[in-house]
Amino acid sequence: MEFGESFEECATREVLEETGMQIQNVRFLRLMNLKTYSGKHYVDIGLIADWSAGEPEVREPDRCESWGWFDPDHLPEPLFATLPSYLEALRTGKNFFDA
């Protein structure tokens, strides 16, 4: 996040910078207290948005090996620790998850 940005502003800017896509209707999905990785502690704020324009492209190849599109019910393993709670929030509407 840049100083003074809202979560929505940050998400909109980061998606455009990293993917070339424009999003709208950014909204809260879930919050996670992530202590899964040894020696690290994160607070992960999950947002969801609607696509409005642009085609996805990898704009930061040094930070992203590749992308893939998968059925949410058949994702490759292993998953980053935040992903199961994102999927739970999308499916159930539950928006707080404490790990």
N, CA, C and O atoms as CSV, one atom per row, in Angstrom:
chain,resi,resn,atom,element,x,y,z
A,1,MET,N,N,0.832,-1.185,0.000
A,1,MET,CA,C,0.000,0.000,0.000
A,1,MET,C,C,0.873,1.245,0.000
A,1,MET,O,O,1.928,1.291,0.632
A,2,GLU,N,N,0.415,2.226,-0.709
A,2,GLU,CA,C,1.058,3.533,-0.668
A,2,GLU,C,C,0.449,4.315,0.494
A,2,GLU,O,O,-0.704,4.093,0.863
A,3,PHE,N,N,1.228,5.228,1.066
A,3,PHE,CA,C,0.743,6.020,2.183
A,3,PHE,C,C,-0.552,6.733,1.812
A,3,PHE,O,O,-0.636,7.393,0.776
A,4,GLY,N,N,-1.558,6.592,2.670
A,4,GLY,CA,C,-2.827,7.284,2.477
A,4,GLY,C,C,-3.828,6.571,1.585
A,4,GLY,O,O,-4.968,7.021,1.470
A,5,GLU,N,N,-3.437,5.466,0.946
A,5,GLU,CA,C,-4.353,4.729,0.070
A,5,GLU,C,C,-5.376,3.944,0.874
A,5,GLU,O,O,-5.088,3.439,1.959
A,6,SER,N,N,-6.567,3.855,0.321
A,6,SER,CA,C,-7.557,2.936,0.879
A,6,SER,C,C,-7.242,1.538,0.352
A,6,SER,O,O,-6.470,1.390,-0.596
A,7,PHE,N,N,-7.837,0.519,0.961
A,7,PHE,CA,C,-7.655,-0.841,0.465
A,7,PHE,C,C,-8.123,-0.929,-0.991
A,7,PHE,O,O,-7.473,-1.565,-1.820
A,8,GLU,N,N,-9.252,-0.288,-1.292
A,8,GLU,CA,C,-9.802,-0.335,-2.645
A,8,GLU,C,C,-8.887,0.346,-3.652
A,8,GLU,O,O,-8.676,-0.172,-4.749
A,9,GLU,N,N,-8.343,1.503,-3.288
A,9,GLU,CA,C,-7.417,2.210,-4.177
A,9,GLU,C,C,-6.162,1.388,-4.419
A,9,GLU,O,O,-5.671,1.313,-5.545
A,10,CYS,N,N,-5.648,0.776,-3.375
A,10,CYS,CA,C,-4.444,-0.049,-3.502
A,10,CYS,C,C,-4.704,-1.229,-4.436
A,10,CYS,O,O,-3.902,-1.504,-5.328
A,11,ALA,N,N,-5.813,-1.920,-4.236
A,11,ALA,CA,C,-6.139,-3.076,-5.086
A,11,ALA,C,C,-6.282,-2.656,-6.542
A,11,ALA,O,O,-5.770,-3.332,-7.434
A,12,THR,N,N,-6.965,-1.562,-6.788
A,12,THR,CA,C,-7.178,-1.080,-8.159
A,12,THR,C,C,-5.844,-0.760,-8.828
A,12,THR,O,O,-5.614,-1.141,-9.976
A,13,ARG,N,N,-4.969,-0.064,-8.111
A,13,ARG,CA,C,-3.657,0.303,-8.648
A,13,ARG,C,C,-2.781,-0.926,-8.867
A,13,ARG,O,O,-2.173,-1.072,-9.927
A,14,GLU,N,N,-2.712,-1.811,-7.871
A,14,GLU,CA,C,-1.856,-2.994,-7.975
A,14,GLU,C,C,-2.299,-3.934,-9.098
A,14,GLU,O,O,-1.460,-4.466,-9.825
A,15,VAL,N,N,-3.596,-4.138,-9.242
A,15,VAL,CA,C,-4.078,-5.005,-10.327
A,15,VAL,C,C,-3.686,-4.418,-11.681
A,15,VAL,O,O,-3.232,-5.149,-12.561
A,16,LEU,N,N,-3.854,-3.124,-11.854
A,16,LEU,CA,C,-3.476,-2.494,-13.117
A,16,LEU,C,C,-1.968,-2.606,-13.352
A,16,LEU,O,O,-1.542,-2.957,-14.452
A,17,GLU,N,N,-1.156,-2.312,-12.331
A,17,GLU,CA,C,0.297,-2.372,-12.476
A,17,GLU,C,C,0.787,-3.786,-12.778
A,17,GLU,O,O,1.680,-3.969,-13.605
A,18,GLU,N,N,0.208,-4.785,-12.112
A,18,GLU,CA,C,0.719,-6.144,-12.227
A,18,GLU,C,C,0.103,-6.951,-13.358
A,18,GLU,O,O,0.712,-7.908,-13.835
A,19,THR,N,N,-1.109,-6.575,-13.799
A,19,THR,CA,C,-1.805,-7.395,-14.804
A,19,THR,C,C,-2.268,-6.635,-16.037
A,19,THR,O,O,-2.572,-7.254,-17.056
A,20,GLY,N,N,-2.330,-5.311,-15.969
A,20,GLY,CA,C,-2.871,-4.542,-17.082
A,20,GLY,C,C,-4.390,-4.503,-17.107
A,20,GLY,O,O,-4.980,-3.935,-18.025
A,21,MET,N,N,-5.024,-5.098,-16.117
A,21,MET,CA,C,-6.488,-5.118,-16.077
A,21,MET,C,C,-7.010,-3.989,-15.191
A,21,MET,O,O,-6.372,-3.584,-14.219
A,22,GLN,N,N,-8.181,-3.501,-15.557
A,22,GLN,CA,C,-8.871,-2.504,-14.748
A,22,GLN,C,C,-10.015,-3.197,-14.024
A,22,GLN,O,O,-10.723,-4.023,-14.600
A,23,ILE,N,N,-10.186,-2.847,-12.748
A,23,ILE,CA,C,-11.252,-3.445,-11.950
A,23,ILE,C,C,-12.146,-2.352,-11.381
A,23,ILE,O,O,-11.770,-1.181,-11.325
A,24,GLN,N,N,-13.329,-2.760,-10.963
A,24,GLN,CA,C,-14.273,-1.835,-10.343
A,24,GLN,C,C,-15.055,-2.595,-9.269
A,24,GLN,O,O,-14.944,-3.815,-9.149
A,25,ASN,N,N,-15.834,-1.864,-8.504
A,25,ASN,CA,C,-16.667,-2.471,-7.469
A,25,ASN,C,C,-15.821,-3.329,-6.523
A,25,ASN,O,O,-16.190,-4.464,-6.221
A,26,VAL,N,N,-14.701,-2.797,-6.061
A,26,VAL,CA,C,-13.810,-3.502,-5.141
A,26,VAL,C,C,-14.489,-3.549,-3.775
A,26,VAL,O,O,-14.979,-2.537,-3.275
A,27,ARG,N,N,-14.509,-4.751,-3.179
A,27,ARG,CA,C,-15.166,-4.894,-1.887
A,27,ARG,C,C,-14.449,-5.921,-1.012
A,27,ARG,O,O,-13.703,-6.770,-1.501
A,28,PHE,N,N,-14.693,-5.821,0.271
A,28,PHE,CA,C,-14.075,-6.695,1.261
A,28,PHE,C,C,-14.568,-8.121,1.081
A,28,PHE,O,O,-15.756,-8.354,0.857
A,29,LEU,N,N,-13.637,-9.084,1.180
A,29,LEU,CA,C,-13.993,-10.501,1.111
A,29,LEU,C,C,-13.752,-11.176,2.453
A,29,LEU,O,O,-14.657,-11.795,3.014
A,30,ARG,N,N,-12.530,-11.056,2.969
A,30,ARG,CA,C,-12.229,-11.676,4.253
A,30,ARG,C,C,-10.903,-11.174,4.801
A,30,ARG,O,O,-10.080,-10.605,4.084
A,31,LEU,N,N,-10.725,-11.408,6.108
A,31,LEU,CA,C,-9.510,-11.026,6.815
A,31,LEU,C,C,-8.917,-12.282,7.434
A,31,LEU,O,O,-9.642,-13.104,7.992
A,32,MET,N,N,-7.590,-12.434,7.335
A,32,MET,CA,C,-6.952,-13.628,7.877
A,32,MET,C,C,-5.713,-13.252,8.671
A,32,MET,O,O,-4.875,-12.472,8.219
A,33,ASN,N,N,-5.617,-13.818,9.856
A,33,ASN,CA,C,-4.442,-13.690,10.703
A,33,ASN,C,C,-3.564,-14.896,10.391
A,33,ASN,O,O,-3.808,-15.987,10.907
A,34,LEU,N,N,-2.564,-14.717,9.567
A,34,LEU,CA,C,-1.785,-15.829,9.014
A,34,LEU,C,C,-0.491,-16.051,9.795
A,34,LEU,O,O,0.404,-15.206,9.802
A,35,LYS,N,N,-0.415,-17.200,10.446
A,35,LYS,CA,C,0.775,-17.570,11.219
A,35,LYS,C,C,1.309,-18.925,10.753
A,35,LYS,O,O,1.992,-19.615,11.510
A,36,THR,N,N,1.006,-19.302,9.525
A,36,THR,CA,C,1.330,-20.617,8.983
A,36,THR,C,C,2.816,-20.802,8.714
A,36,THR,O,O,3.350,-21.896,8.896
A,37,TYR,N,N,3.481,-19.743,8.285
A,37,TYR,CA,C,4.868,-19.856,7.853
A,37,TYR,C,C,5.813,-19.509,8.998
A,37,TYR,O,O,5.734,-18.420,9.566
A,38,SER,N,N,6.688,-20.420,9.330
A,38,SER,CA,C,7.582,-20.306,10.475
A,38,SER,C,C,8.323,-18.970,10.501
A,38,SER,O,O,8.945,-18.566,9.518
A,39,GLY,N,N,8.242,-18.304,11.634
A,39,GLY,CA,C,8.961,-17.050,11.809
A,39,GLY,C,C,8.315,-15.846,11.151
A,39,GLY,O,O,8.864,-14.746,11.208
A,40,LYS,N,N,7.171,-16.029,10.534
A,40,LYS,CA,C,6.484,-14.929,9.851
A,40,LYS,C,C,5.065,-14.813,10.391
A,40,LYS,O,O,4.451,-15.814,10.759
A,41,HIS,N,N,4.549,-13.592,10.436
A,41,HIS,CA,C,3.175,-13.345,10.872
A,41,HIS,C,C,2.624,-12.232,9.990
A,41,HIS,O,O,3.166,-11.128,9.950
A,42,TYR,N,N,1.537,-12.540,9.282
A,42,TYR,CA,C,0.932,-11.601,8.341
A,42,TYR,C,C,-0.538,-11.390,8.681
A,42,TYR,O,O,-1.194,-12.273,9.234
A,43,VAL,N,N,-1.038,-10.230,8.350
A,43,VAL,CA,C,-2.471,-9.998,8.311
A,43,VAL,C,C,-2.807,-9.858,6.833
A,43,VAL,O,O,-2.321,-8.947,6.163
A,44,ASP,N,N,-3.637,-10.762,6.328
A,44,ASP,CA,C,-3.969,-10.791,4.902
A,44,ASP,C,C,-5.393,-10.284,4.713
A,44,ASP,O,O,-6.343,-10.838,5.267
A,45,ILE,N,N,-5.525,-9.233,3.929
A,45,ILE,CA,C,-6.828,-8.633,3.654
A,45,ILE,C,C,-7.259,-9.078,2.265
A,45,ILE,O,O,-6.623,-8.728,1.271
A,46,GLY,N,N,-8.322,-9.838,2.199
A,46,GLY,CA,C,-8.824,-10.349,0.925
A,46,GLY,C,C,-9.920,-9.453,0.378
A,46,GLY,O,O,-10.876,-9.123,1.080
A,47,LEU,N,N,-9.777,-9.068,-0.863
A,47,LEU,CA,C,-10.772,-8.249,-1.553
A,47,LEU,C,C,-11.253,-8.987,-2.789
A,47,LEU,O,O,-10.586,-9.900,-3.277
A,48,ILE,N,N,-12.401,-8.593,-3.288
A,48,ILE,CA,C,-12.931,-9.126,-4.528
A,48,ILE,C,C,-13.382,-7.933,-5.365
A,48,ILE,O,O,-13.743,-6.890,-4.821
A,49,ALA,N,N,-13.362,-8.087,-6.682
A,49,ALA,CA,C,-13.724,-6.977,-7.563
A,49,ALA,C,C,-14.307,-7.523,-8.856
A,49,ALA,O,O,-14.242,-8.723,-9.124
A,50,ASP,N,N,-14.868,-6.644,-9.639
A,50,ASP,CA,C,-15.369,-6.984,-10.966
A,50,ASP,C,C,-14.392,-6.460,-12.013
A,50,ASP,O,O,-13.875,-5.350,-11.893
A,51,TRP,N,N,-14.147,-7.261,-13.027
A,51,TRP,CA,C,-13.296,-6.846,-14.147
A,51,TRP,C,C,-14.037,-5.788,-14.948
A,51,TRP,O,O,-15.242,-5.913,-15.166
A,52,SER,N,N,-13.330,-4.740,-15.392
A,52,SER,CA,C,-13.977,-3.726,-16.224
A,52,SER,C,C,-13.301,-3.544,-17.578
A,52,SER,O,O,-13.967,-3.177,-18.546
A,53,ALA,N,N,-11.987,-3.792,-17.672
A,53,ALA,CA,C,-11.306,-3.622,-18.963
A,53,ALA,C,C,-9.906,-4.218,-18.887
A,53,ALA,O,O,-9.363,-4.454,-17.808
A,54,GLY,N,N,-9.340,-4.454,-20.072
A,54,GLY,CA,C,-7.968,-4.935,-20.168
A,54,GLY,C,C,-7.887,-6.451,-20.224
A,54,GLY,O,O,-8.744,-7.163,-19.701
A,55,GLU,N,N,-6.842,-6.916,-20.868
A,55,GLU,CA,C,-6.578,-8.354,-20.960
A,55,GLU,C,C,-5.424,-8.686,-20.029
A,55,GLU,O,O,-4.446,-7.940,-19.976
A,56,PRO,N,N,-5.515,-9.796,-19.287
A,56,PRO,CA,C,-4.453,-10.114,-18.322
A,56,PRO,C,C,-3.113,-10.393,-18.998
A,56,PRO,O,O,-3.030,-11.128,-19.982
A,57,GLU,N,N,-2.083,-9.792,-18.448
A,57,GLU,CA,C,-0.724,-10.048,-18.908
A,57,GLU,C,C,0.207,-9.989,-17.703
A,57,GLU,O,O,-0.054,-9.248,-16.755
A,58,VAL,N,N,1.267,-10.747,-17.731
A,58,VAL,CA,C,2.248,-10.726,-16.649
A,58,VAL,C,C,3.135,-9.505,-16.855
A,58,VAL,O,O,3.975,-9.490,-17.755
A,59,ARG,N,N,2.954,-8.496,-16.038
A,59,ARG,CA,C,3.730,-7.266,-16.158
A,59,ARG,C,C,4.929,-7.221,-15.221
A,59,ARG,O,O,5.753,-6.311,-15.311
A,60,GLU,N,N,5.033,-8.190,-14.328
A,60,GLU,CA,C,6.169,-8.272,-13.419
A,60,GLU,C,C,6.732,-9.691,-13.472
A,60,GLU,O,O,6.625,-10.440,-12.501
A,61,PRO,N,N,7.336,-10.062,-14.613
A,61,PRO,CA,C,7.789,-11.443,-14.784
A,61,PRO,C,C,8.842,-11.881,-13.771
A,61,PRO,O,O,8.966,-13.072,-13.487
A,62,ASP,N,N,9.598,-10.935,-13.225
A,62,ASP,CA,C,10.604,-11.285,-12.226
A,62,ASP,C,C,9.973,-11.672,-10.889
A,62,ASP,O,O,10.649,-12.223,-10.021
A,63,ARG,N,N,8.677,-11.386,-10.720
A,63,ARG,CA,C,7.974,-11.704,-9.480
A,63,ARG,C,C,6.899,-12.764,-9.670
A,63,ARG,O,O,6.242,-13.169,-8.711
A,64,CYS,N,N,6.723,-13.212,-10.907
A,64,CYS,CA,C,5.651,-14.169,-11.196
A,64,CYS,C,C,6.130,-15.133,-12.271
A,64,CYS,O,O,6.402,-14.724,-13.400
A,65,GLU,N,N,6.233,-16.408,-11.925
A,65,GLU,CA,C,6.709,-17.392,-12.893
A,65,GLU,C,C,5.698,-17.631,-14.005
A,65,GLU,O,O,6.056,-17.666,-15.182
A,66,SER,N,N,4.451,-17.794,-13.632
A,66,SER,CA,C,3.418,-18.049,-14.638
A,66,SER,C,C,2.045,-17.928,-14.005
A,66,SER,O,O,1.904,-17.863,-12.783
A,67,TRP,N,N,1.048,-17.899,-14.856
A,67,TRP,CA,C,-0.339,-17.906,-14.421
A,67,TRP,C,C,-1.013,-19.117,-15.004
A,67,TRP,O,O,-0.554,-19.680,-15.997
A,68,GLY,N,N,-2.081,-19.509,-14.398
A,68,GLY,CA,C,-2.913,-20.567,-14.943
A,68,GLY,C,C,-4.348,-20.325,-14.521
A,68,GLY,O,O,-4.607,-19.744,-13.467
A,69,TRP,N,N,-5.270,-20.769,-15.339
A,69,TRP,CA,C,-6.685,-20.643,-15.026
A,69,TRP,C,C,-7.194,-22.024,-14.665
A,69,TRP,O,O,-7.039,-22.969,-15.439
A,70,PHE,N,N,-7.800,-22.146,-13.498
A,70,PHE,CA,C,-8.223,-23.437,-12.988
A,70,PHE,C,C,-9.645,-23.369,-12.440
A,70,PHE,O,O,-10.097,-22.324,-11.972
A,71,ASP,N,N,-10.331,-24.488,-12.506
A,71,ASP,CA,C,-11.622,-24.641,-11.849
A,71,ASP,C,C,-11.364,-24.526,-10.348
A,71,ASP,O,O,-10.492,-25.226,-9.832
A,72,PRO,N,N,-12.092,-23.669,-9.629
A,72,PRO,CA,C,-11.849,-23.511,-8.192
A,72,PRO,C,C,-12.001,-24.808,-7.394
A,72,PRO,O,O,-11.455,-24.927,-6.297
A,73,ASP,N,N,-12.726,-25.763,-7.928
A,73,ASP,CA,C,-12.888,-27.048,-7.248
A,73,ASP,C,C,-11.771,-28.036,-7.586
A,73,ASP,O,O,-11.732,-29.133,-7.030
A,74,HIS,N,N,-10.872,-27.663,-8.482
A,74,HIS,CA,C,-9.778,-28.553,-8.899
A,74,HIS,C,C,-8.485,-27.754,-9.048
A,74,HIS,O,O,-7.923,-27.664,-10.140
A,75,LEU,N,N,-8.024,-27.184,-7.955
A,75,LEU,CA,C,-6.811,-26.375,-7.981
A,75,LEU,C,C,-5.582,-27.249,-7.776
A,75,LEU,O,O,-5.643,-28.251,-7.064
A,76,PRO,N,N,-4.474,-26.877,-8.394
A,76,PRO,CA,C,-3.234,-27.647,-8.204
A,76,PRO,C,C,-2.704,-27.456,-6.784
A,76,PRO,O,O,-2.968,-26.438,-6.145
A,77,GLU,N,N,-1.973,-28.420,-6.313
A,77,GLU,CA,C,-1.360,-28.367,-4.979
A,77,GLU,C,C,0.136,-28.131,-5.135
A,77,GLU,O,O,0.688,-28.499,-6.172
A,78,PRO,N,N,0.804,-27.554,-4.188
A,78,PRO,CA,C,0.259,-27.007,-2.952
A,78,PRO,C,C,-0.295,-25.607,-3.178
A,78,PRO,O,O,0.124,-24.910,-4.103
A,79,LEU,N,N,-1.224,-25.203,-2.346
A,79,LEU,CA,C,-1.797,-23.868,-2.398
A,79,LEU,C,C,-1.118,-22.982,-1.358
A,79,LEU,O,O,-0.715,-23.452,-0.294
A,80,PHE,N,N,-0.998,-21.712,-1.675
A,80,PHE,CA,C,-0.554,-20.751,-0.669
A,80,PHE,C,C,-1.599,-20.756,0.447
A,80,PHE,O,O,-2.791,-20.901,0.173
A,81,ALA,N,N,-1.178,-20.604,1.676
A,81,ALA,CA,C,-2.037,-20.813,2.843
A,81,ALA,C,C,-3.288,-19.935,2.877
A,81,ALA,O,O,-4.255,-20.288,3.552
A,82,THR,N,N,-3.299,-18.821,2.182
A,82,THR,CA,C,-4.477,-17.944,2.209
A,82,THR,C,C,-5.604,-18.418,1.290
A,82,THR,O,O,-6.764,-18.065,1.503
A,83,LEU,N,N,-5.275,-19.210,0.280
A,83,LEU,CA,C,-6.274,-19.545,-0.738
A,83,LEU,C,C,-7.478,-20.330,-0.226
A,83,LEU,O,O,-8.592,-20.015,-0.645
A,84,PRO,N,N,-7.341,-21.322,0.641
A,84,PRO,CA,C,-8.543,-22.020,1.110
A,84,PRO,C,C,-9.557,-21.084,1.783
A,84,PRO,O,O,-10.763,-21.261,1.610
A,85,SER,N,N,-9.087,-20.101,2.541
A,85,SER,CA,C,-10.039,-19.195,3.196
A,85,SER,C,C,-10.680,-18.234,2.193
A,85,SER,O,O,-11.833,-17.842,2.371
A,86,TYR,N,N,-9.953,-17.850,1.145
A,86,TYR,CA,C,-10.569,-17.051,0.072
A,86,TYR,C,C,-11.727,-17.828,-0.538
A,86,TYR,O,O,-12.825,-17.297,-0.704
A,87,LEU,N,N,-11.472,-19.085,-0.870
A,87,LEU,CA,C,-12.510,-19.912,-1.490
A,87,LEU,C,C,-13.690,-20.118,-0.549
A,87,LEU,O,O,-14.841,-20.092,-0.983
A,88,GLU,N,N,-13.412,-20.322,0.733
A,88,GLU,CA,C,-14.492,-20.472,1.707
A,88,GLU,C,C,-15.336,-19.204,1.777
A,88,GLU,O,O,-16.564,-19.275,1.821
A,89,ALA,N,N,-14.687,-18.060,1.788
A,89,ALA,CA,C,-15.410,-16.789,1.840
A,89,ALA,C,C,-16.274,-16.593,0.592
A,89,ALA,O,O,-17.410,-16.131,0.689
A,90,LEU,N,N,-15.739,-16.942,-0.571
A,90,LEU,CA,C,-16.515,-16.819,-1.812
A,90,LEU,C,C,-17.741,-17.729,-1.795
A,90,LEU,O,O,-18.820,-17.336,-2.238
A,91,ARG,N,N,-17.569,-18.935,-1.287
A,91,ARG,CA,C,-18.652,-19.921,-1.316
A,91,ARG,C,C,-19.697,-19.701,-0.234
A,91,ARG,O,O,-20.879,-19.964,-0.457
A,92,THR,N,N,-19.282,-19.223,0.933
A,92,THR,CA,C,-20.195,-19.181,2.077
A,92,THR,C,C,-20.595,-17.780,2.503
A,92,THR,O,O,-21.589,-17.614,3.210
A,93,GLY,N,N,-19.848,-16.776,2.092
A,93,GLY,CA,C,-20.107,-15.420,2.563
A,93,GLY,C,C,-19.432,-15.123,3.894
A,93,GLY,O,O,-19.503,-13.995,4.381
A,94,LYS,N,N,-18.779,-16.116,4.490
A,94,LYS,CA,C,-18.034,-15.906,5.728
A,94,LYS,C,C,-16.873,-14.971,5.424
A,94,LYS,O,O,-16.098,-15.229,4.503
A,95,ASN,N,N,-16.744,-13.898,6.180
A,95,ASN,CA,C,-15.709,-12.938,5.804
A,95,ASN,C,C,-14.635,-12.715,6.860
A,95,ASN,O,O,-13.830,-11.794,6.726
A,96,PHE,N,N,-14.603,-13.528,7.897
A,96,PHE,CA,C,-13.503,-13.437,8.843
A,96,PHE,C,C,-12.982,-14.838,9.109
A,96,PHE,O,O,-13.753,-15.753,9.401
A,97,PHE,N,N,-11.702,-14.997,9.009
A,97,PHE,CA,C,-11.086,-16.310,9.231
A,97,PHE,C,C,-9.816,-16.073,10.025
A,97,PHE,O,O,-8.959,-15.289,9.617
A,98,ASP,N,N,-9.694,-16.741,11.141
A,98,ASP,CA,C,-8.501,-16.585,11.959
A,98,ASP,C,C,-7.758,-17.912,11.987
A,98,ASP,O,O,-8.271,-18.897,12.518
A,99,ALA,N,N,-6.559,-17.948,11.422
A,99,ALA,CA,C,-5.769,-19.180,11.382
A,99,ALA,C,C,-4.835,-19.265,12.563
A,99,ALA,O,O,-4.092,-20.237,12.693
